Amino acid sequence: MRKPLSLITTGLAAGALLLTGATYASAGAGAADAPASSAAAAEPYKVLVVGKTLGFRHSHIDDTTNAVIKLGQENGFTVDVWDPVQTTLTLPSTPFTTAESLSQYATILFASPVDATNNLDPARPRLLNDTELAAFQGYIRAGGGYVGLHAATDSMHTVPWYSELTGGSARFAGHPAQQTATMVVESPQHPSTTMLPKEWIRFDEWYNFTANPREDVHVLLTLDESTYNPGRGAMGEDHPIAWCHNFEGGRSWYEGAGHVDSSYTEPLFLEHLLGGIEWTAGVVEGGGNCVTFPEVEEIATDLSEGGNRNAKLGGDVADALSAAEAAAEQGDHAAAAHILKKAKGKAHGLQDETLVEKLADLVDWQGGLVGY
C-alpha cells in the first residue's frame, strides 16, 4: 500500500521536478532496465547517493550511482551525487551542511563509502566530520531515510550512532573469497522482498559482521552458510545479510550484498534495491514496515508506568507482546498474529495512535509469515 509522501516523510521536501545538470549528464548510463515500481506515480522526490571514500574504493560505486539514476528516471525520483571521484556527476561541495539542507532528500543512499576508520583511531578522518555528522543525525531524527549498501557497514567505525543506524551495531568484520551462496527470505511481504524467491542464489562477496543485529532490527534475508564457505568469521546458523528498522524517527534499510559490479545490471537485485529506496523514502508501505517486537514493547512499557487505567491496559498489551514474540520465535506465526490482533484491540483504549499503528504492523508481518 502506498501513502502520499507528504504524509510519511514529515519535515522532508518532496524534491525537485528537474534533474540537476550533473544528474542529467549521466542519463541512461550503465544500468539495466528494471521493472517499474508500484510507486511510479508517486509525487516526485529526490535521493542523494554518497560514494565518497577515504579508504579502499569499491569498483561498484560508479555502477551503483548510474543504476540508481536510471531507477529514478523510471520510478519518479531524481538523484544528486556526492562523490568527488565521479567528477562529472558530483555536487561541488558537501551536501551535509545542515539538517535543513538535507531535508530536500527523501532518502540518502550510502554506496560502500569506506573511510579506513576500522582501526578505531579517533584521530583518523571520517567520512563525515563533526558538522556533517550533526546534520545527518538531525536529518534522520526529522524522519529522513537511509539506504546502506555492502560496505556501508565499513565506514565511520568510531561513531557508535552510525553503527546503530546501519543496524544493531553490526559492522563489517571480513569476508571469504567471492562465491555463490543462498540467501533465504525471512520477511516476504516487505516492499523490498515481495519480488524475491524464497531461496535466492547469487554470486557475491559475503560479509561476516562483528555482531548479529537480529535483536535490534527486522531481518529481511539471511545467508545459508551450508551453501558456501564463510571463512574464519563464520556467524553460524543465524547469519543476517539484509535488514531494516525504524530508527530515531527515520527509516533504515541495509543490504550486505552488492559487491560485484554485475549486481547493478541484474533486474532482480535492482528491483530489491528499489524497494529499499522507496520504503526508506516513505512512498511505499507494507510487510510490517520493518517493525520489531522490542520497538513496540518499549512503547507499551512506557504506557504501563503509573497507577491509572491506562497503566493496566499498557501492562496487558506489554504482556500480550511478550506472548506473541514467544510464539513467533517458536515459528507459530498464526498464534502470534492472533495474540497481536487482540492486543491491538486493547491498545485502542489507550488512545495512542503510534502503538495501534505499530501493532497493526506486527500483525501484518506475522500474518504474512503464516504458511510461508
PyMOL commands that set and color helices and strands:
alter all, ss='L'
color gray80, all
select helices_A, chain A and resi 5-8+21-25+60-75+99-102+130-141+150-153+160-167+214-216+225-227+261-265+267-281+293-304+309-329+333-350+353-368
alter helices_A, ss='H'
color red, helices_A
select strands_A, chain A and resi 45-50+77-82+107-111+145-149+172-174+179-185+199-204+208-209+218-224+240-247+250-255
alter strands_A, ss='S'
color yellow, strands_A
deselect
rebuild
show_as cartoon
